[in-house]
């Protein structure tokens, strides 16, 4: 009598299908979990007076997407940090700071703490970003080393002048928004720039100061929350 070995070709022929199924299941497990949550919500949801499922109604699904939108946007940024084996504990406090500044700019007229902080921060971020972008484009256009060497200084000066002109123009436009209440477009420019300033401080301390991301972002978590309270007019200590 012949005993079939576990590693024989006959036994291996029965395994690829199961292996492929398990591989597919492992790669799509997040979607299966989401499907299970939706199915649970649909099965346990009450019905409206017309007999429609409340959970699967358009209004309820829209409310769910609206509620998770903020968390989803923050999670996208945190995903990038996790990909590079980093950590950021300050996202909640930075979001709170942006929320306070956004609310104050939309509801309060005149020069407030939010506008004093937001307008210069926007100018700095725009200047650095545009100057770096222009210089990067010019450096790629000047591919030869000789041409790059002869045009590097004028290119840097030109990029700085253009960036300064754009940043000053935007700051003047934002200053004109101070006396009436800030518009939505102005707020959409100012608040992300404030977040960029906070992130730049974190990155500079981690890269150039050679500090641990956990320590830096923990300090920024407390600092950004305290700054949000000061801008909002509260003088209580952050606990």
C-alpha positions in Angstrom: 0.0 0.0 0.0 1.3 3.5 -1.0 1.1 6.3 1.6 0.6 9.7 0.1 3.1 12.3 1.5 1.8 15.7 2.6 4.1 17.4 0.1 3.1 15.2 -2.9 1.8 16.9 -6.1 -1.6 15.4 -5.6 -2.2 17.1 -2.2 -0.8 20.4 -3.5 -3.4 20.6 -6.2 -6.2 20.9 -3.7 -4.6 23.9 -1.9 -4.3 26.7 -4.4 -8.0 27.5 -4.4 -8.2 27.7 -0.6 -5.0 29.7 -0.5 -6.3 32.2 -3.0 -9.5 32.5 -1.1 -7.7 33.2 2.2 -5.4 35.7 0.4 -8.4 37.5 -1.1 -10.2 37.5 2.3 -7.2 38.9 4.1 -6.8 41.7 1.5 -10.5 42.7 1.6 -11.1 42.2 5.3 -11.6 45.9 5.9 -14.4 46.0 3.3 -16.0 42.9 4.8 -16.0 44.6 8.2 -17.6 47.7 6.7 -20.2 45.5 5.0 -20.9 43.7 8.2 -21.5 47.1 10.0 -23.9 48.3 7.3 -25.7 45.0 7.3 -26.1 45.1 11.1 -27.3 48.7 10.9 -29.8 47.8 8.2 -31.2 44.8 10.0 -31.6 46.5 13.4 -32.9 49.8 12.0 -36.5 50.7 12.7 -38.9 51.4 9.9 -40.6 54.7 9.1 -44.3 55.2 8.9 -44.1 54.4 5.2 -42.3 51.1 5.8 -38.9 52.4 4.6 -35.6 51.4 6.4 -34.4 54.5 8.3 -30.8 53.5 8.3 -30.6 53.1 4.5 -32.5 56.3 3.8 -30.6 59.0 1.9 -30.8 61.5 4.7 -29.4 59.1 7.3 -26.5 58.1 5.0 -25.7 61.7 4.3 -25.6 62.5 8.0 -23.2 59.6 8.6 -20.9 60.7 5.9 -21.0 64.3 7.2 -20.2 63.1 10.7 -17.2 61.0 9.7 -15.8 63.5 7.2 -13.7 65.4 9.7 -12.3 62.2 11.2 -11.6 60.9 7.7 -9.7 64.0 6.6 -7.5 63.8 9.7 -7.0 60.0 9.2 -5.7 60.6 5.7 -2.9 62.8 7.1 -2.2 60.4 9.9 -1.9 57.6 7.4 1.0 59.4 5.8 2.7 59.8 9.1 2.2 56.1 10.0 3.6 55.0 6.6 7.0 56.6 7.5 6.9 55.0 11.0 6.2 58.3 12.7 3.6 59.5 15.2 1.7 62.7 15.7 -0.2 63.3 18.9 -1.0 67.0 18.1 -3.6 66.5 15.3 -6.5 67.0 17.7 -5.1 70.1 19.2 -4.1 71.6 15.9 -7.6 70.9 14.5 -9.1 72.6 17.6 -6.8 75.6 17.0 -8.0 75.8 13.4 -11.6 75.4 14.5 -11.3 78.3 16.9 -9.6 80.6 14.3 -12.2 79.6 11.7 -15.1 80.4 14.0 -13.6 83.7 15.1 -12.8 84.9 11.5 -16.3 84.0 10.4 -18.2 85.6 13.3 -16.1 88.5 14.6 -15.3 91.8 12.8 -12.1 93.8 13.1 -8.6 92.8 14.1 -8.9 90.0 16.6 -6.4 87.6 18.0 -7.3 85.1 15.2 -6.7 87.6 12.4 -3.5 88.9 14.0 -2.2 85.3 14.0 -3.8 84.1 10.8 -2.8 86.8 8.3 1.0 86.8 9.0 1.0 83.0 9.1 -0.7 82.9 5.7 1.9 85.3 4.2 4.8 83.2 5.6 3.4 79.9 4.3 2.6 81.3 0.9 6.1 83.0 0.5 8.0 79.8 1.4 5.8 77.5 -0.6 5.7 79.6 -3.8 9.4 80.4 -3.6 10.3 76.7 -3.2 7.9 75.7 -6.0 9.3 78.3 -8.5 12.9 77.4 -7.7 12.1 73.7 -8.1 10.5 74.2 -11.5 13.4 76.4 -12.7 15.9 73.8 -11.4 14.3 71.1 -13.4 14.2 73.2 -16.5 17.9 73.9 -16.2 19.1 70.4 -16.4 22.7 70.9 -17.5 25.1 71.6 -14.7 26.7 74.6 -16.4 23.4 76.4 -17.0 22.3 75.6 -13.5 25.5 77.1 -12.0 25.1 80.3 -14.0 21.4 80.8 -13.3 21.1 79.5 -9.7 21.5 82.9 -8.0 19.1 84.9 -10.4 16.6 82.0 -10.2 16.6 82.1 -6.4 16.2 85.9 -6.4 13.4 85.8 -9.0 11.6 83.1 -7.1 11.8 85.1 -3.9 10.6 88.3 -5.5 7.6 86.6 -7.1 6.8 84.7 -3.9 7.0 87.9 -1.9 4.8 89.8 -4.3 2.1 87.1 -4.2 2.3 86.7 -0.4 2.0 90.5 0.1 -0.9 90.7 -2.3 -2.7 87.9 -0.5 -2.0 89.5 2.9 -3.4 92.9 1.6 -6.5 91.1 0.4 -6.9 89.3 3.7 -6.4 92.6 5.6 -9.3 94.0 3.5 -11.5 91.1 4.8 -10.9 92.1 8.4 -13.4 94.9 8.8 -16.3 92.9 7.5 -16.4 89.4 8.5 -14.0 87.0 6.7 -15.5 85.2 3.7 -15.4 81.5 3.3 -12.7 81.6 0.6 -10.4 83.7 2.9 -11.0 81.3 5.8 -10.2 78.3 3.5 -6.8 79.9 2.8 -5.9 81.0 6.3 -6.8 78.0 8.4 -4.8 75.4 6.3 -1.8 77.8 6.4 -2.0 77.8 10.2 -2.0 74.0 10.3 1.0 74.1 7.9 2.9 76.4 10.4 2.2 74.0 13.2 3.3 71.0 11.2 6.5 72.8 10.0 7.4 73.5 13.6 7.0 69.8 14.4 9.0 68.8 11.4 11.8 71.2 12.1 12.2 70.1 15.7 12.2 66.5 14.7 14.5 66.7 11.7 17.0 69.4 12.7 16.6 69.2 16.5 16.9 65.4 16.3 14.1 64.9 18.9 11.7 62.1 19.1 8.3 62.6 17.3 6.5 61.5 20.4 8.0 64.2 22.6 7.7 67.0 20.0 4.1 66.3 19.0 3.1 65.8 22.7 4.5 69.3 23.4 2.7 70.7 20.4 -0.5 69.0 21.5 -0.5 71.0 24.8 0.9 74.2 23.1 -1.7 74.3 20.3 -4.5 73.7 22.7 -3.2 76.5 25.0 -2.9 78.8 22.0 -6.4 78.0 20.9 -7.6 78.9 24.4 -5.7 82.2 24.5 -7.0 83.2 21.1 -10.5 82.4 22.2 -10.1 84.6 25.2 -9.8 81.9 27.9 -7.0 82.2 30.5 -7.4 78.9 32.3 -4.6 76.4 32.4 -4.5 73.4 30.0 -5.0 70.3 32.0 
